[in-house]
């Protein structure tokens, strides 16, 4: 059957490559460009890398291109124009670092000298993504993924464990030799100084009570179930903080939202108990050695529509529950299984005891030579 959508995409990619030709004629500079559409501001990974690379190589030109695709027609038009800015810097850089799928990086034919390093925006891959979920309810169609050359042109993908390397190789449809177990800068931030004083200054009502932090994953076609948590947590005894994914449309009362510009990592360091589900936040939180729980009330359905790389009910079976009352019981009784958490951390964050930022910078430096 004739697929007009596929044809339109192919024509658009051809036109984009023609427009890219003049940029490719420009001289390559001793330049490192960071590109993201996750946020309009640099991530902690990008910030740490930028600062360390500045320290290691004072002659290096560093360019930060962080811009989300805006809502509506105008938002998409503005991002389309921004794509030409990306093309210029890609063509004139020795190395490009990205943290998500970036269209011009994957669909364009680049100079052979260009190196692309993917620093994915999640430390691990508890839930499946990319090519692992093609054809599934929460994934892309096969036609779109392959026609758009999803995750093409990567020279290296960083990760924090050999186990995750296998998952990333499948998700990015790339050879496992390109997955480099060199760590992720955010691990250094998670293990770094906290902002507890600032959190309390903006949220004085948190004083004197232990904090339960709930960080649910983004559900593409659904909202997050928060009713049991809100109903069962005694807010006279605990602070309940719900930190939603930026794209999540779940409506939550403001009293459960932290006031102030604090990241998920800030709140993980502040919290006494951390609750998530299929999010890589579980892997990130494990390095803090705090009671970590997985609230997987919809695990049967989620496994079907998305798929999981990690068997949570086996690997963290003493802290993974469908019912929130079971989590609250452990919090109340104080009988958390730290031994299982330690095993989980050692398996998925092999780099928790090294300088992750420096390790990734060493990889980038090799590509800059």
QUIPE-V981312 format. One record per residue. RES is the residue in one letter. SS is DSSP state (~ for helix, > for strand, _ for the rest). D_FIRST is the distance of its C-alpha to the first C-alpha in whole Angstrom. Layout:
((RES/SS/D_FIRST) (RES/SS/D_FIRST))
//
This chain:
((X/_/0) (X/_/4) (X/_/6) (X/~/9) (X/~/12) (X/~/11) (X/~/12) (X/~/15) (X/~/16) (X/~/16) (X/~/18) (X/~/20) (X/~/21) (X/~/22) (X/~/24) (X/~/26) (X/~/27) (X/~/28) (X/~/30) (X/~/32) (X/~/33) (X/~/36) (X/~/37) (X/~/37) (X/_/39) (X/_/42) (X/_/44) (X/_/43) (X/_/46) (X/_/48) (X/>/46) (X/>/44) (X/>/41) (X/>/40) (X/>/37) (X/>/36) (X/_/34) (X/_/35) (X/_/38) (X/_/40) (X/_/43) (X/_/43) (X/_/43) (X/~/46) (X/~/44) (X/~/44) (X/~/47) (X/~/49) (X/~/47) (X/~/48) (X/~/52) (X/~/52) (X/~/51) (X/~/53) (X/~/56) (X/~/55) (X/_/54) (X/_/56) (X/_/54) (X/_/51) (X/>/49) (X/>/47) (X/>/44) (X/>/43) (X/>/40) (X/>/39) (X/_/37) (X/_/35) (X/_/32) (X/_/34) (X/_/33) (X/~/31) (X/~/30) (X/~/33) (X/~/33) (X/~/30) (X/~/31) (X/~/34) (X/~/32) (X/~/30) (X/~/33) (X/~/35) (X/~/32) (X/~/34) (X/~/37) (X/~/35) (X/~/34) (X/~/38) (X/~/39) (X/~/37) (X/~/37) (X/_/41) (X/_/41) (X/_/42) (X/>/41) (X/>/38) (X/>/38) (X/>/36) (X/_/36) (X/_/32) (X/_/29) (X/_/29) (X/~/26) (X/~/28) (X/~/30) (X/~/27) (X/~/24) (X/_/27) (X/_/29) (X/_/32) (X/_/36) (X/_/36) (X/_/39) (X/_/38) (X/>/38) (X/>/36) (X/>/37) (X/>/35) (X/_/38) (X/_/36) (X/_/37) (X/_/38) (X/_/40) (X/_/38) (X/_/35) (X/_/36) (X/>/33) (X/_/30) (X/_/28) (X/~/25) (X/~/23) (X/~/25) (X/~/24) (X/_/20) (X/_/18) (X/_/21) (X/_/22) (X/_/24) (X/_/22) (X/_/19) (X/_/16) (X/~/15) (X/~/13) (X/~/15) (X/~/18) (X/~/17) (X/~/16) (X/_/19) (X/_/21) (X/_/23) (X/_/26) (X/_/26) (X/_/29) (X/_/32) (X/_/35) (X/>/37) (X/>/36) (X/>/39) (X/>/40) (X/_/43) (X/_/43) (X/~/42) (X/~/40) (X/~/38) (X/~/37) (X/~/35) (X/~/33) (X/~/33) (X/~/31) (X/~/29) (X/~/28) (X/_/28) (X/_/26) (X/_/29) (X/_/32) (X/~/35) (X/~/37) (X/~/36) (X/>/37) (X/>/41) (X/>/43) (X/_/45) (X/_/45) (X/_/44) (X/~/47) (X/~/46) (X/~/48) (X/~/51) (X/~/51) (X/~/51) (X/_/54) (X/_/56) (X/_/58) (X/_/57) (X/_/57) (X/~/59) (X/~/62) (X/~/60) (X/~/58) (X/~/61) (X/~/62) (X/~/59) (X/_/59) (X/~/63) (X/~/62) (X/~/60) (X/_/64) (X/_/66) (X/_/62) (X/>/60) (X/>/56) (X/>/53) (X/>/50) (X/>/47) (X/_/44) (X/_/40) (X/_/37) (X/_/34) (X/_/32) (X/_/29) (X/_/28) (X/_/32) (X/_/36) (X/_/38) (X/_/41) (X/_/44) (X/~/46) (X/~/48) (X/~/49) (X/~/51) (X/~/52) (X/~/54) (X/_/55) (X/_/58) (X/_/58) (X/_/62) (X/_/62) (X/>/59) (X/>/57) (X/>/53) (X/>/51) (X/>/47) (X/_/45) (X/_/42) (X/_/39) (X/_/38) (X/_/35) (X/_/36) (X/_/37) (X/_/39) (X/_/42) (X/_/46) (X/_/49) (X/~/51) (X/~/53) (X/~/51) (X/_/50) (X/_/52) (X/_/53) (X/_/53) (X/_/51) (X/_/51) (X/_/48) (X/~/46) (X/~/48) (X/~/52) (X/~/51) (X/~/51) (X/~/54) (X/~/56) (X/_/55) (X/_/56) (X/>/54) (X/>/50) (X/>/47) (X/>/43) (X/_/40) (X/_/37) (X/_/38) (X/_/39) (X/~/42) (X/~/44) (X/~/44) (X/~/45) (X/~/48) (X/~/49) (X/_/51) (X/_/53) (X/_/55) (X/_/55) (X/>/54) (X/>/50) (X/>/48) (X/>/44) (X/>/44) (X/_/41) (X/_/41) (X/_/37) (X/~/37) (X/~/35) (X/~/32) (X/~/32) (X/~/32) (X/~/29) (X/~/27) (X/_/28) (X/_/29) (X/>/33) (X/_/34) (X/_/38) (X/_/39) (X/~/41) (X/~/43) (X/~/44) (X/~/45) (X/_/47) (X/_/47) (X/_/51) (X/_/49) (X/>/46) (X/>/46) (X/_/44) (X/_/47) (X/~/49) (X/~/52) (X/~/52) (X/~/51) (X/~/54) (X/~/57) (X/~/56) (X/~/57) (X/~/60) (X/~/61) (X/_/61) (X/_/60) (X/_/57) (X/_/56) (X/~/56) (X/~/56) (X/~/52) (X/~/51) (X/~/53) (X/~/51) (X/~/48) (X/~/49) (X/~/50) (X/~/46) (X/~/44) (X/_/46) (X/_/48) (X/_/49) (X/_/51) (X/_/54) (X/_/53) (X/_/53) (X/~/49) (X/~/49) (X/~/51) (X/~/49) (X/~/46) (X/~/48) (X/~/49) (X/~/46) (X/~/45) (X/~/48) (X/~/47) (X/~/44) (X/~/46) (X/_/48))
//
